C-alpha cells in the first residue's frame, strides 16, 4: 500500500487543500513547528481507521463546523490498483472505498481487520512510544508484543481486563466491598454469634465432642479429596501427553531401523522426474522437426522458377521505376501544355496592353536590367519633382497676385476712412471692439498658416512650404498692424476729438505705407511670374530628354507619365515569354523520355516472351516469378533452421541423458525402478523426521518445561499409571463426596439436637443463616475459580506466544540494531533478570539502562522496525514515524535515514520531522516541504 494524495476538505489548519506526496516510497514531510505535520498525520489515521469522539476532535475543528471535517486518501494497493478512501466525520459509520475509476470495495476486507489501535501499536510511533525500555523484562515485552496486536491483541486484552474486573468484584485480598469479602465478614460475625450460643451450652459436652470428632473426619475426608483431585490432574496431564510420547518413540525406532540414507539427495526424485520429462519433450520435439523437414523438402521440389526473369532483374527493376516516372511524365506533359496555353493567353493580353508595334524581338531588345530600372526611377522622380516645383511656383504667383489685390483694396478703404472718422462716439465704440476681436482672429490664422506650410512640404515640395509660410506671416503682420492702428484710434479720449489736421496726417501715413507695400508686393509678383515661366520651360526640356532616353533604350512613349507602366508591362511580357519557352523545353524533354521508355519496354517484352505486354502486366508476371523464388528461398531457409534446431536438440538430449545417468550413479541406483524405490524410502525417512520433530514440539508445549517432560517419560517407563482409569478416580471422588455429605449432615443433626436442648431459637436462626451464607460463599467461590482459571489460560497463552514470537522479534531487532550502530553492537538478548543486554564489538556487555540516550533510542527504533517485519496483516501498510530522531547526532541520523530508505523498498515509510539534514538535501525527490522552501512543496 502506497499513499499518493491527500484531499482535505477541512482538518485543522488545512481547508480545501490537495497534497501530493512525492513518488518515492520513502517520504519525508519536512516543516517547522506549527507547520501542520501532526495535523497531516492525524488526518491520515482518521481517514484510514475512523474518527474518535467529538471531544477528541476539538483541536481539528474550525468554527465548530462538523459537517466539513474530513477528506479522502488516494493510494496504490499491493496488486497495483488505485484506491480512493473517502471519510467524513458526519458519516463515521459509512466510509467509501473506490477502486479504479468505477469500482467500490470494503475497507475492512482491504485492511484484513487491522484497526486503529493495532496500526498505531505497530506502524505509527515516536520516541515516547516505549519509555523505560531499560527496565523491560520478557513478560513486559510479551505484553507489549500482544499490545502491538500480533494475534488480535485488543480482544485478548479486553477479555483479560474483563476477567480481572470480575475477579476483583467477587474477591479481593484485604478488601471489604467485593461480594465474597462481604459474605466472609458476615460469616465471621455469625461464627462469633454461634460460638457465644455454644458457650451457653456447656452442659452438652458430649454432643460437642461428637461434633468435633465428626469435624476431624470431615477434614480428613477433605484432605483425601484434595489428594485425589491432585492425582486426577496429574493423571489427566499424563493421559494427554502419553499418546504423543508413544508416537514419538515409535517414530524414533522406525527412523533408527531405516539406517543411514543421507546419500540420496533431498530433491532427487523431483530432479529425475524433471530430466525424464525434458527428455520426453525433447524426443517429441525431434520427431516433429524431422516431419517438418520432410514436408519442406516436398514443397521445395514442387516450386518451378523461370530464371530468365531474374537474368533481366536489373533492367526490369529500372523499367518498373521508369514506368512510374513515365506515368508521371505523361500527366506532367498534359499539365505543362495547359500551363503553356495559359501563359500564351497571358502573353497576348500583355502585348495588347502595350499597343501595336510590340513583338518578341522588340521585347528582347528593350532594356530591362537593374541599372536601367534604377535610372528610370530616378528620372521619373526628377520629372515629378520638377512638375511639383512648377505647380508650387504658379500657386505662389497666384498668392502674390491676390496679395496685391488685397493691398489695393486696403488702400481704397483708407481713402474712405477719413470721412468716417467724424461719425461720432458710436463709430469709435464700434472700432474699440475691433482690438480684442483682431487678437482672436490672429491665432487661428497663424495655426492655419503653419498647417498649410506642413501640407505643402509633404504634398508639393519643401520650397513651396517655405513660400506658403512666409506669405502667411506677411499677411498676419499686415493684419496685426492695421488692427493696432484701429485700436489706437478707438481708445483716444472722446472728450476732445482729434483735430482735422491730425486725422489727415495719420491717414496719409497709413496710405503711404500701404502704397509702399503694394510696390514691394508687385515686384515680388513679377519675380514669381518669371520663376514660374523658367520652371515650365525647364520641365518641357526634361520631358523631351526623357523621351529621347527611353527611345534609345527601346521604348517609344507618347507621354512620360506612362513610362513606368510600359516598362512594367514589358518586364511582365518578357517574363511570360521566358516561361513559355521553358515550358516548351520541358515538354520536349518529357516526350523524349516517354519514347525511350517505350523502346525499352518492347525490348524486354520480346526477350521474356510477352509481346505486347504493358509495364503493369510485365511487373505482375515478374512479381509472380519473384514470389515463387522467394517462397523457395524461405522454405530452404526454414529447412536450414530446422536442421540447426535438430542438431541443437540432439546435443540437448545427450546432455539430458548424461545428467539423468549421473543422478542414478550419485544415488547408487542401477536402474529407474531401483531409483524410485530409494526415493520413496528417502521421502518416508524425511516425513518420519518431520513427524518426530512435531511430536517433540507438541510434547514440550504440553509439558511446559523439560523437567516435567522427563518426569512423564519416567512415569511411562516405571508404569506409574498402569491400571489407573478415569472412572476409578471419579468413583473414588464420589465416595469421598458421599462420606463428606454424610459427615456434614451428621454434624448438622447433632448441632440441631444441641440447639433444641438449649431451647434457643436465635442459635438455630444464626446457624441456618450461617450455612446459607456458607453455601452462597461456595457458589461465589466456584464462580471466582472459573474466572481465575480463564485468566490463567490467557496468561499461559501469552507466555506461549512469547516463546514463539519473541525470538523472531529479537533476531530482527538485533540485525537492525547492528545496522543503525554501524556494527558497534553485535548482539542483543533479553533475560528474566537483567532485561535487555547488548554486546559491543569489543566484547563488553551493557544493560539497557547503561546505554546512552541516543543508543537506547536506537535500540527502541530497532525493536519497532522488527515488529513491523514480524507482523503479517495481508496488505503492506505504511510505516509512519513522528520526530523519531530528535536525539540522534548526524552520523546516527544518516545511518537511520539510509536504513529507512532500504525498508521503503518493501513498504512505504512516511517520516515527519522539523530537523533539516544532509540526507534531505541529497534526496530532494523524497521531501514534501510544508515550510515553503525550495524543495517540493504541497499543492
Secondary structure as UniProt FT lines:
FT   STRAND          2..11
FT   TURN            12..13
FT   STRAND          14..20
FT   STRAND          26..30
FT   TURN            33..34
FT   HELIX           37..49
FT   HELIX           54..56
FT   HELIX           58..60
FT   TURN            63..64
FT   HELIX           66..68
FT   STRAND          70..76
FT   TURN            78..79
FT   STRAND          82..88
FT   HELIX           89..91
FT   TURN            92..93
FT   STRAND          96..99
FT   TURN            100..102
FT   STRAND          103..105
FT   HELIX           107..111
FT   TURN            112..113
FT   HELIX           116..122
FT   STRAND          124..125
FT   HELIX           127..129
FT   TURN            131..132
FT   HELIX           133..135
FT   HELIX           138..147
FT   TURN            148..151
FT   HELIX           153..170
FT   TURN            173..174
FT   HELIX           179..199
FT   TURN            200..201
FT   HELIX           202..204
FT   HELIX           205..258
FT   TURN            262..263
FT   TURN            266..267
FT   HELIX           268..301
FT   HELIX           308..311
FT   HELIX           313..354
FT   TURN            356..357
FT   HELIX           360..365
FT   HELIX           370..420
FT   TURN            421..422
FT   HELIX           425..432
FT   HELIX           434..459
FT   HELIX           462..490
FT   HELIX           500..552
FT   TURN            553..554
FT   HELIX           560..562
FT   HELIX           563..607
FT   TURN            608..609
FT   TURN            611..612
FT   HELIX           615..667
FT   HELIX           672..703
FT   HELIX           706..718
FT   TURN            719..723
FT   HELIX           726..758
FT   HELIX           761..820
FT   TURN            821..823
FT   STRAND          825..831
FT   TURN            832..834
FT   STRAND          835..840
FT   TURN            841..842
FT   STRAND          845..847
FT   HELIX           848..850
FT   HELIX           853..870
FT   STRAND          879..882
FT   TURN            884..887
FT   HELIX           890..903
FT   TURN            904..906
FT   STRAND          909..913
FT   HELIX           918..922
FT   HELIX           924..926
FT   STRAND          927..929
//
